[in-house]
Amino acid sequence: MGDMSDIRNIVILTGAGVSAESGIDTFRSGTDGAPSLWEQHRVEDVATPEGFARDPDLVLRFYDMRREAIQTKQPNPAHHALAKLDAEWRGELLIVTQNVDDLHERAGARRVLHMHGEHLNAWCTTCDTRSRWTGPLIDRPACPACEARALRPDVVWFGEMPYRMDEIYAALRRADLFVSIGTSGAVYPAAGFVRDARSLGAKTLELNLERSQGSGWFDETRLGPASNLVPGWVDEVLGG
């Protein structure tokens, strides 16, 4: 990125590419007209409100398996590098993640916003309380707050509004630098953040395994595995 002397406020967007090297499956789109699949399930069946209404047992079992699996995964060098930046950066920093795992936090990052929710939370659709949740939901356990048996995964499904968008846009308005790491550039509203940041005068950097649909909007794109690119970039930032 060159001179960092005029950079004080940073917004970082992370996507599936950051957690892929920890063994967490990324969303894979179908080809040749085939339905999009996620761990061999149609996305329409397990990641939409309509799918949940149609077959709640299928959806709850799917997320129970993912919740259990995520707790066995470990942060990789990209997560640890961002946690180091979080600890040492004296300006404003916000890590906006599309990921629903907790690997940023387990690596030590604190300034993290989960725009698509968290696997290790359950949301009560009766009292609107979100509770930390590491076990299964298939047996319809009671909400810790109101005891209703109306818990669902606290994950934003397709067709639902991402969380805390006002906070994200406020951070983008203050940002001197916007960095996108491991994202496809295909899912909105996150895919539009780079254009918002550029229009507000921020520098923009993409770190990704391959060029994304939004690569043309970035001042600079660096290609490679996140576990290599992110630690190198963080060392540049903190060294500068």
C-alpha positions as CSV (number, residue, x, y, z in Angstrom):
1,M,0.0,0.0,0.0
2,G,3.0,2.3,0.2
3,D,2.9,5.2,2.6
4,M,0.7,4.5,5.6
5,S,1.4,7.8,7.4
6,D,-2.0,9.3,6.5
7,I,-3.9,6.1,7.5
8,R,-5.6,6.2,10.9
9,N,-9.0,4.5,10.6
10,I,-9.2,1.0,9.0
11,V,-12.2,-1.1,8.0
12,I,-11.5,-4.7,7.2
13,L,-14.1,-7.0,5.5
14,T,-13.4,-10.8,5.9
15,G,-15.1,-13.6,4.1
16,A,-15.0,-17.3,3.7
17,G,-11.4,-17.3,2.3
18,V,-10.1,-16.3,5.7
19,S,-11.5,-19.4,7.4
20,A,-11.1,-21.9,4.6
21,E,-7.5,-22.7,5.6
22,S,-8.9,-23.7,9.0
23,G,-11.0,-26.4,7.4
24,I,-14.3,-24.5,7.3
25,D,-16.1,-25.2,4.0
26,T,-16.8,-22.2,1.8
27,F,-20.1,-21.6,0.0
28,R,-19.9,-23.2,-3.5
29,S,-22.1,-22.2,-6.3
30,G,-23.5,-24.7,-8.8
31,T,-22.5,-24.7,-12.4
32,D,-24.4,-25.5,-15.6
33,G,-27.7,-24.6,-14.1
34,A,-27.3,-26.9,-11.1
35,P,-28.6,-25.7,-7.8
36,S,-26.1,-24.0,-5.5
37,L,-24.8,-26.5,-2.9
38,W,-23.5,-26.1,0.6
39,E,-22.1,-29.3,2.1
40,Q,-24.3,-31.2,-0.4
41,H,-27.4,-29.4,0.6
42,R,-29.3,-27.0,-1.6
43,V,-28.9,-23.5,-0.2
44,E,-32.6,-22.9,-0.6
45,D,-33.3,-25.8,1.8
46,V,-30.9,-24.9,4.6
47,A,-30.2,-21.1,4.4
48,T,-33.5,-19.4,3.7
49,P,-36.5,-18.6,6.0
50,E,-38.7,-20.5,3.5
51,G,-36.5,-23.6,3.9
52,F,-36.7,-23.4,7.7
53,A,-40.5,-23.0,7.6
54,R,-40.8,-26.0,5.2
55,D,-38.5,-28.4,7.1
56,P,-37.2,-27.0,10.4
57,D,-35.7,-30.4,11.4
58,L,-33.5,-30.5,8.3
59,V,-32.3,-26.9,9.0
60,L,-31.7,-27.4,12.7
61,R,-29.7,-30.7,12.1
62,F,-27.6,-29.0,9.5
63,Y,-26.7,-26.1,11.8
64,D,-26.2,-28.4,14.7
65,M,-23.6,-30.3,12.7
66,R,-21.9,-27.1,11.7
67,R,-21.9,-25.6,15.2
68,E,-20.3,-28.8,16.5
69,A,-17.7,-28.9,13.8
70,I,-16.7,-25.2,14.1
71,Q,-15.8,-25.8,17.7
72,T,-13.1,-28.3,16.6
73,K,-11.4,-25.9,14.2
74,Q,-8.5,-23.6,15.0
75,P,-7.6,-20.0,13.9
76,N,-5.0,-19.9,11.2
77,P,-2.2,-17.3,10.6
78,A,-4.6,-14.9,8.9
79,H,-6.8,-14.8,12.0
80,H,-3.8,-14.4,14.3
81,A,-2.3,-11.6,12.2
82,L,-5.6,-9.6,12.3
83,A,-5.8,-10.1,16.0
84,K,-2.2,-8.7,16.3
85,L,-3.3,-5.7,14.2
86,D,-6.4,-5.2,16.4
87,A,-4.2,-5.2,19.5
88,E,-1.5,-2.8,18.2
89,W,-3.4,-0.4,15.9
90,R,-3.9,2.9,17.7
91,G,-6.5,4.3,15.3
92,E,-10.0,3.1,14.7
93,L,-10.2,-0.5,13.5
94,L,-13.3,-2.6,12.7
95,I,-13.2,-6.1,11.4
96,V,-16.5,-6.7,9.7
97,T,-16.8,-10.4,9.0
98,Q,-19.3,-12.3,6.8
99,N,-18.2,-15.5,8.6
100,V,-20.3,-17.0,11.3
101,D,-17.5,-18.9,13.1
102,D,-15.7,-17.4,16.1
103,L,-12.1,-17.8,14.9
104,H,-11.4,-14.1,14.8
105,E,-12.3,-13.9,18.5
106,R,-10.4,-17.1,19.4
107,A,-7.3,-15.6,17.8
108,G,-7.7,-12.7,20.1
109,A,-9.4,-10.0,18.0
110,R,-11.8,-7.8,19.9
111,R,-13.0,-5.2,17.4
112,V,-15.1,-7.6,15.4
113,L,-18.7,-7.2,14.0
114,H,-20.5,-10.3,12.7
115,M,-22.8,-9.0,9.9
116,H,-24.2,-12.5,9.2
117,G,-24.6,-13.6,12.8
118,E,-22.8,-16.3,14.7
119,H,-23.0,-20.1,14.8
120,L,-22.4,-20.1,18.5
121,N,-25.5,-18.0,19.2
122,A,-29.2,-19.0,19.3
123,W,-31.9,-16.4,18.6
124,C,-35.3,-16.7,20.3
125,T,-37.9,-15.6,17.8
126,T,-40.4,-15.1,20.7
127,C,-38.5,-12.6,22.9
128,D,-35.8,-11.6,20.4
129,T,-33.0,-12.5,22.8
130,R,-29.7,-13.9,21.5
131,S,-27.9,-16.4,23.8
132,R,-24.5,-18.0,23.6
133,W,-25.2,-21.6,22.4
134,T,-22.7,-24.4,21.8
135,G,-25.0,-27.4,21.9
136,P,-27.8,-28.7,19.6
137,L,-31.1,-27.1,18.8
138,I,-32.9,-30.0,17.2
139,D,-34.7,-31.0,20.5
140,R,-36.2,-27.5,20.8
141,P,-34.6,-26.5,24.0
142,A,-36.1,-23.6,26.0
143,C,-34.9,-20.1,25.6
144,P,-32.7,-19.1,28.6
145,A,-34.5,-15.7,28.8
146,C,-38.2,-16.5,28.3
147,E,-38.4,-20.3,28.2
148,A,-40.2,-20.4,24.9
149,R,-39.2,-23.2,22.6
150,A,-38.6,-20.9,19.7
151,L,-34.8,-20.9,19.2
152,R,-33.2,-20.8,15.8
153,P,-29.6,-20.4,14.6
154,D,-28.6,-16.8,14.9
155,V,-27.4,-16.8,11.3
156,V,-28.5,-14.4,8.6
157,W,-30.1,-16.4,5.8
158,F,-30.6,-15.4,2.2
159,G,-33.4,-12.9,2.0
160,E,-32.7,-11.6,5.5
161,M,-31.1,-8.2,6.4
162,P,-27.5,-8.4,7.7
163,Y,-26.9,-7.1,11.2
164,R,-25.6,-3.7,12.4
165,M,-25.5,-2.1,8.9
166,D,-25.7,1.4,10.4
167,E,-22.5,0.7,12.4
168,I,-20.7,-0.6,9.3
169,Y,-21.6,2.4,7.2
170,A,-20.6,4.8,9.9
171,A,-17.2,3.1,10.1
172,L,-16.8,3.3,6.3
173,R,-17.5,7.0,6.4
174,R,-14.6,7.5,8.8
175,A,-12.2,5.0,7.1
176,D,-9.0,6.0,5.5
177,L,-8.4,2.4,4.3
178,F,-10.8,-0.4,3.4
179,V,-9.4,-3.9,3.1
180,S,-11.3,-6.9,1.7
181,I,-9.9,-10.3,2.6
182,G,-11.1,-13.7,1.2
183,T,-14.4,-12.5,-0.2
184,S,-16.1,-13.3,-3.6
185,G,-17.4,-9.8,-4.2
186,A,-20.7,-11.4,-5.2
187,V,-22.9,-11.1,-2.1
188,Y,-24.5,-7.8,-1.3
189,P,-24.5,-5.5,0.6
190,A,-20.9,-6.5,1.5
191,A,-19.9,-6.5,-2.2
192,G,-20.7,-2.8,-2.4
193,F,-18.6,-1.7,0.6
194,V,-15.5,-1.1,-1.7
195,R,-17.5,1.3,-3.8
196,D,-18.8,3.1,-0.8
197,A,-15.3,3.4,0.7
198,R,-13.8,4.7,-2.6
199,S,-16.5,7.3,-3.1
200,L,-15.7,8.6,0.4
201,G,-12.0,8.9,-0.4
202,A,-10.6,5.8,1.3
203,K,-7.7,3.8,-0.1
204,T,-8.8,0.2,-1.0
205,L,-6.9,-3.1,-0.9
206,E,-8.0,-6.6,-1.8
207,L,-6.3,-9.7,-0.5
208,N,-7.8,-12.8,-2.1
209,L,-7.0,-16.3,-3.5
210,E,-8.1,-15.1,-6.9
211,R,-9.6,-12.0,-8.5
212,S,-13.1,-11.4,-7.2
213,Q,-16.1,-9.9,-9.0
214,G,-15.2,-6.6,-7.4
215,S,-11.5,-6.5,-8.0
216,G,-11.7,-3.7,-10.5
217,W,-12.9,-1.3,-7.8
218,F,-9.8,-1.7,-5.6
219,D,-6.6,0.4,-5.8
220,E,-4.6,-2.7,-5.3
221,T,-5.2,-6.5,-5.4
222,R,-2.8,-9.1,-4.0
223,L,-3.4,-12.7,-4.8
224,G,-2.6,-15.8,-2.7
225,P,-3.6,-17.7,0.4
226,A,-4.9,-15.6,3.2
227,S,-2.5,-17.3,5.7
228,N,0.4,-15.9,3.6
229,L,-1.0,-12.5,2.5
230,V,-2.5,-11.3,5.7
231,P,0.5,-11.7,8.0
232,G,2.7,-10.0,5.4
233,W,0.3,-7.1,5.0
234,V,-0.1,-6.7,8.8
235,D,3.7,-6.6,9.2
236,E,3.8,-3.8,6.6
237,V,1.2,-1.8,8.3
238,L,2.6,-2.1,11.8
239,G,6.2,-1.7,10.5
240,G,5.3,1.5,8.7
